[in-house]
Amino acid sequence: MIEAYNFTGSWQLFPEKGVYENGQRPVSGIFKLEAGKSKKEIVISPSWVSLENQAFSFEYSVQADGDEAPFADQQFADTVSAQFTDALTLLVNFKKNNLQVLSVQHELQANGHLKIIQQIFDQQQKITTKEEVYHRQLSVVPYAASVSGAVIKATEEGVIRHKALTAMEEQTNMQLEQIRKQIELLALQAKEIQLRKDLSMKIYNAKLSFNPVIGKTYFLYEKRDESYILSLISPKEYGNSAGPYKAFVAPVKLLADHTWVEI
């Protein structure tokens, strides 16, 4: 089928070009479409790496004849159907209990990219959409990328380059993910330090009638004039109330660096 040959090959994800209504975008992905054993069979193999650096992959085959056929994974769908609506569009539909659960539209763009639009149906048939854009990995495609294109043969140099690029992408993505996690950790630590600083400013501006001891728990109250007071008496001793004060703020502890932390 001419239509199938337009799609067949290995496609690499542009993570930054995706649109996700639900869930996080992956950091990388490969989408493969290959000719099956029969004339109309197409084998589809998506794989991707999540932001948590977890790898996922699966494979299924369809007959691009428009007819519904049993789907291999019966837990996900009972039937699957596929057809080329035109030379540039492959539509695959999945049904469970005679209801649509997933529709996947593969569109070849004018710039040569592959756009995949997934519509996910919940039990109330509410739709969540996910769009992804891929570019063809030409170095390993053993046939023309289009009907009029020149035949592209997989050379040893091309295969080596492809393997090197794949390894490079995996390593740089891993390093970027590690840096992202470090940035998130530093941001969290900065937030915690700022909270300790703000709390410490309140306490050092509060009324103190004793000398606080490092590691001991005290109780911070807001007075009716909106100033603060540090007390040895807990709300429980006031009968689970703020006692003579406007409000109980928090139990606090003095750390070795003379900052205060809420317990």
One Martini backbone bead per residue (centre of mass of N, CA, C, O) as a GRO file, in nm:
protein
  263
    1MET     BB    1   0.094   0.038   0.025
    2ILE     BB    2   0.141   0.366  -0.021
    3GLU     BB    3   0.047   0.487   0.248
    4ALA     BB    4   0.230   0.319   0.434
    5TYR     BB    5   0.509   0.421   0.319
    6ASN     BB    6   0.475   0.714   0.429
    7PHE     BB    7   0.501   0.605   0.745
    8THR     BB    8   0.723   0.419   0.741
    9GLY     BB    9   0.923   0.408   1.038
   10SER     BB   10   1.132   0.625   1.227
   11TRP     BB   11   1.031   0.835   1.503
   12GLN     BB   12   1.107   1.151   1.654
   13LEU     BB   13   1.061   1.340   1.926
   14PHE     BB   14   0.912   1.660   2.007
   15PRO     BB   15   0.865   1.760   2.320
   16GLU     BB   16   0.806   2.083   2.284
   17LYS     BB   17   0.542   2.026   2.071
   18GLY     BB   18   0.352   1.934   2.275
   19VAL     BB   19   0.005   1.847   2.382
   20TYR     BB   20  -0.122   1.833   2.728
   21GLU     BB   21  -0.408   1.787   2.922
   22ASN     BB   22  -0.269   1.525   3.057
   23GLY     BB   23   0.004   1.522   3.202
   24GLN     BB   24   0.332   1.455   3.115
   25ARG     BB   25   0.592   1.511   2.928
   26PRO     BB   26   0.826   1.373   2.762
   27VAL     BB   27   1.178   1.364   2.688
   28SER     BB   28   1.133   1.106   2.498
   29GLY     BB   29   1.083   0.946   2.160
   30ILE     BB   30   0.959   0.651   1.975
   31PHE     BB   31   0.808   0.591   1.643
   32LYS     BB   32   0.692   0.288   1.496
   33LEU     BB   33   0.642   0.187   1.148
   34GLU     BB   34   0.551  -0.135   1.013
   35ALA     BB   35   0.547  -0.391   0.813
   36GLY     BB   36   0.376  -0.668   0.780
   37LYS     BB   37   0.282  -0.977   0.659
   38SER     BB   38   0.064  -0.832   0.535
   39LYS     BB   39  -0.049  -0.590   0.323
   40LYS     BB   40  -0.230  -0.431   0.572
   41GLU     BB   41  -0.016  -0.453   0.784
   42ILE     BB   42   0.059  -0.278   1.100
   43VAL     BB   43   0.335  -0.192   1.305
   44ILE     BB   44   0.321  -0.053   1.638
   45SER     BB   45   0.599   0.135   1.823
   46PRO     BB   46   0.602   0.277   2.120
   47SER     BB   47   0.840   0.503   2.292
   48TRP     BB   48   0.943   0.628   2.626
   49VAL     BB   49   1.056   0.901   2.843
   50SER     BB   50   1.028   1.021   3.143
   51LEU     BB   51   1.088   1.255   3.389
   52GLU     BB   52   1.174   0.994   3.578
   53ASN     BB   53   1.338   0.798   3.382
   54GLN     BB   54   1.116   0.617   3.249
   55ALA     BB   55   1.057   0.332   3.056
   56PHE     BB   56   0.841   0.286   2.763
   57SER     BB   57   0.664   0.006   2.593
   58PHE     BB   58   0.491  -0.098   2.284
   59GLU     BB   59   0.289  -0.341   2.081
   60TYR     BB   60   0.099  -0.332   1.768
   61SER     BB   61  -0.155  -0.447   1.536
   62VAL     BB   62  -0.296  -0.364   1.208
   63GLN     BB   63  -0.572  -0.341   0.978
   64ALA     BB   64  -0.598  -0.128   0.689
   65ASP     BB   65  -0.955  -0.180   0.629
   66GLY     BB   66  -1.181  -0.073   0.859
   67ASP     BB   67  -1.201  -0.319   1.036
   68GLU     BB   68  -1.298  -0.495   1.297
   69ALA     BB   69  -1.077  -0.626   1.556
   70PRO     BB   70  -0.925  -0.800   1.769
   71PHE     BB   71  -0.759  -0.726   2.062
   72ALA     BB   72  -0.494  -0.830   2.243
   73ASP     BB   73  -0.572  -0.620   2.477
   74GLN     BB   74  -0.858  -0.674   2.660
   75GLN     BB   75  -0.828  -0.466   2.894
   76PHE     BB   76  -0.839  -0.216   2.698
   77ALA     BB   77  -0.959  -0.373   2.430
   78ASP     BB   78  -1.162  -0.542   2.203
   79THR     BB   79  -1.120  -0.341   1.954
   80VAL     BB   80  -0.978  -0.271   1.620
   81SER     BB   81  -0.929   0.005   1.386
   82ALA     BB   82  -0.811   0.076   1.042
   83GLN     BB   83  -0.740   0.374   0.829
   84PHE     BB   84  -0.713   0.545   0.524
   85THR     BB   85  -0.845   0.854   0.451
   86ASP     BB   86  -0.561   0.912   0.325
   87ALA     BB   87  -0.229   0.953   0.229
   88LEU     BB   88  -0.192   1.136   0.527
   89THR     BB   89  -0.404   0.940   0.694
   90LEU     BB   90  -0.416   0.760   1.008
   91LEU     BB   91  -0.676   0.564   1.160
   92VAL     BB   92  -0.724   0.466   1.511
   93ASN     BB   93  -0.956   0.243   1.681
   94PHE     BB   94  -1.092   0.193   2.014
   95LYS     BB   95  -1.286  -0.068   2.185
   96LYS     BB   96  -1.520  -0.091   2.477
   97ASN     BB   97  -1.819  -0.205   2.498
   98ASN     BB   98  -1.889  -0.026   2.231
   99LEU     BB   99  -1.675   0.190   2.324
  100GLN     BB  100  -1.482   0.450   2.305
  101VAL     BB  101  -1.124   0.488   2.415
  102LEU     BB  102  -0.953   0.535   2.135
  103SER     BB  103  -0.795   0.790   1.923
  104VAL     BB  104  -0.563   0.769   1.638
  105GLN     BB  105  -0.397   1.030   1.461
  106HIS     BB  106  -0.207   1.022   1.158
  107GLU     BB  107  -0.009   1.302   1.036
  108LEU     BB  108   0.116   1.435   0.749
  109GLN     BB  109   0.318   1.694   0.693
  110ALA     BB  110   0.449   1.935   0.486
  111ASN     BB  111   0.740   1.916   0.653
  112GLY     BB  112   0.748   1.583   0.732
  113HIS     BB  113   0.592   1.550   0.973
  114LEU     BB  114   0.451   1.379   1.260
  115LYS     BB  115   0.113   1.381   1.369
  116ILE     BB  116  -0.026   1.296   1.692
  117ILE     BB  117  -0.369   1.226   1.781
  118GLN     BB  118  -0.511   1.185   2.102
  119GLN     BB  119  -0.823   1.034   2.207
  120ILE     BB  120  -0.954   1.012   2.534
  121PHE     BB  121  -1.195   0.797   2.683
  122ASP     BB  122  -1.422   0.785   2.913
  123GLN     BB  123  -1.708   0.653   3.057
  124GLN     BB  124  -1.853   0.944   2.963
  125GLN     BB  125  -1.701   1.040   2.692
  126LYS     BB  126  -1.471   1.204   2.777
  127ILE     BB  127  -1.219   1.418   2.638
  128THR     BB  128  -0.866   1.363   2.593
  129THR     BB  129  -0.583   1.545   2.467
  130LYS     BB  130  -0.300   1.445   2.251
  131GLU     BB  131  -0.001   1.599   2.114
  132GLU     BB  132   0.240   1.496   1.861
  133VAL     BB  133   0.581   1.545   1.732
  134TYR     BB  134   0.764   1.416   1.448
  135HIS     BB  135   1.073   1.292   1.315
  136ARG     BB  136   1.255   1.153   1.079
  137GLN     BB  137   1.486   0.877   1.064
  138LEU     BB  138   1.677   0.862   0.784
  139SER     BB  139   1.933   0.674   0.842
  140VAL     BB  140   1.715   0.399   0.874
  141VAL     BB  141   1.565   0.421   0.601
  142PRO     BB  142   1.497   0.171   0.337
  143TYR     BB  143   1.317   0.405   0.202
  144ALA     BB  144   1.108   0.613   0.090
  145ALA     BB  145   0.950   0.902   0.229
  146SER     BB  146   0.819   0.907  -0.056
  147VAL     BB  147   0.702   0.844  -0.363
  148SER     BB  148   0.926   1.056  -0.501
  149GLY     BB  149   1.155   0.952  -0.355
  150ALA     BB  150   1.451   0.849  -0.279
  151VAL     BB  151   1.646   0.594  -0.217
  152ILE     BB  152   1.724   0.475   0.113
  153LYS     BB  153   2.019   0.354   0.249
  154ALA     BB  154   2.163   0.162   0.490
  155THR     BB  155   2.445   0.264   0.623
  156GLU     BB  156   2.704   0.232   0.829
  157GLU     BB  157   2.731   0.533   0.892
  158GLY     BB  158   2.431   0.584   0.960
  159VAL     BB  159   2.409   0.382   1.195
  160ILE     BB  160   2.632   0.503   1.369
  161ARG     BB  161   2.505   0.783   1.392
  162HIS     BB  162   2.242   0.693   1.520
  163LYS     BB  163   2.364   0.563   1.774
  164ALA     BB  164   2.511   0.817   1.871
  165LEU     BB  165   2.261   1.001   1.894
  166THR     BB  166   2.104   0.823   2.092
  167ALA     BB  167   2.318   0.823   2.317
  168MET     BB  168   2.337   1.128   2.347
  169GLU     BB  169   2.040   1.177   2.423
  170GLU     BB  170   2.030   0.999   2.675
  171GLN     BB  171   2.258   1.143   2.833
  172THR     BB  172   2.152   1.438   2.826
  173ASN     BB  173   1.876   1.377   2.951
  174MET     BB  174   1.990   1.268   3.216
  175GLN     BB  175   2.147   1.526   3.296
  176LEU     BB  176   1.904   1.720   3.287
  177GLU     BB  177   1.740   1.566   3.502
  178GLN     BB  178   1.943   1.600   3.732
  179ILE     BB  179   1.938   1.909   3.728
  180ARG     BB  180   1.636   1.944   3.777
  181LYS     BB  181   1.637   1.805   4.057
  182GLN     BB  182   1.842   1.999   4.186
  183ILE     BB  183   1.672   2.255   4.148
  184GLU     BB  184   1.428   2.158   4.313
  185LEU     BB  185   1.587   2.117   4.576
  186LEU     BB  186   1.694   2.409   4.603
  187ALA     BB  187   1.414   2.542   4.606
  188LEU     BB  188   1.317   2.397   4.862
  189GLN     BB  189   1.545   2.495   5.048
  190ALA     BB  190   1.491   2.798   5.007
  191LYS     BB  191   1.203   2.793   5.119
  192GLU     BB  192   1.276   2.689   5.404
  193ILE     BB  193   1.465   2.923   5.478
  194GLN     BB  194   1.258   3.150   5.445
  195LEU     BB  195   1.063   3.045   5.662
  196ARG     BB  196   1.270   3.062   5.893
  197LYS     BB  197   1.324   3.362   5.867
  198ASP     BB  198   1.037   3.469   5.911
  199LEU     BB  199   0.999   3.334   6.188
  200SER     BB  200   1.246   3.460   6.327
  201MET     BB  201   1.156   3.756   6.302
  202LYS     BB  202   0.907   3.728   6.478
  203ILE     BB  203   1.052   3.627   6.737
  204TYR     BB  204   1.271   3.863   6.765
  205ASN     BB  205   1.009   4.070   6.782
  206ALA     BB  206   0.926   3.946   7.029
  207LYS     BB  207   0.829   3.867   7.342
  208LEU     BB  208   1.084   3.813   7.598
  209SER     BB  209   1.111   3.640   7.935
  210PHE     BB  210   1.346   3.454   7.818
  211ASN     BB  211   1.602   3.208   7.755
  212PRO     BB  212   1.650   3.031   7.493
  213VAL     BB  213   1.681   2.686   7.402
  214ILE     BB  214   1.834   2.463   7.229
  215GLY     BB  215   1.575   2.228   7.123
  216LYS     BB  216   1.338   2.368   7.241
  217THR     BB  217   0.997   2.402   7.305
  218TYR     BB  218   0.770   2.648   7.185
  219PHE     BB  219   0.518   2.925   7.192
  220LEU     BB  220   0.338   3.101   6.945
  221TYR     BB  221   0.182   3.424   6.972
  222GLU     BB  222  -0.091   3.640   6.908
  223LYS     BB  223  -0.173   3.945   6.971
  224ARG     BB  224  -0.409   4.202   6.974
  225ASP     BB  225  -0.173   4.405   6.849
  226GLU     BB  226  -0.006   4.203   6.641
  227SER     BB  227   0.190   4.086   6.812
  228TYR     BB  228   0.445   3.885   6.969
  229ILE     BB  229   0.477   3.572   7.172
  230LEU     BB  230   0.685   3.382   7.377
  231SER     BB  231   0.609   3.056   7.518
  232LEU     BB  232   0.578   2.787   7.765
  233ILE     BB  233   0.277   2.772   7.696
  234SER     BB  234   0.036   2.571   7.594
  235PRO     BB  235  -0.279   2.526   7.465
  236LYS     BB  236  -0.352   2.293   7.661
  237GLU     BB  237  -0.314   2.474   7.922
  238TYR     BB  238  -0.565   2.657   7.789
  239GLY     BB  239  -0.775   2.454   7.670
  240ASN     BB  240  -0.728   2.462   7.358
  241SER     BB  241  -0.613   2.763   7.350
  242ALA     BB  242  -0.494   3.109   7.350
  243GLY     BB  243  -0.608   3.245   7.578
  244PRO     BB  244  -0.504   3.583   7.614
  245TYR     BB  245  -0.485   3.555   7.314
  246LYS     BB  246  -0.568   3.571   6.984
  247ALA     BB  247  -0.341   3.351   6.873
  248PHE     BB  248  -0.216   3.055   6.759
  249VAL     BB  249   0.061   2.968   6.564
  250ALA     BB  250   0.318   2.785   6.691
  251PRO     BB  251   0.539   2.543   6.727
  252VAL     BB  252   0.882   2.590   6.837
  253LYS     BB  253   1.241   2.578   6.740
  254LEU     BB  254   1.574   2.604   6.828
  255LEU     BB  255   1.854   2.626   6.649
  256ALA     BB  256   2.200   2.626   6.614
  257ASP     BB  257   2.174   2.887   6.403
  258HIS     BB  258   1.930   3.068   6.532
  259THR     BB  259   1.694   2.942   6.410
  260TRP     BB  260   1.351   2.890   6.333
  261VAL     BB  261   1.111   2.614   6.372
  262GLU     BB  262   0.843   2.449   6.272
  263ILE     BB  263   0.665   2.162   6.411
   0.00000   0.00000   0.00000
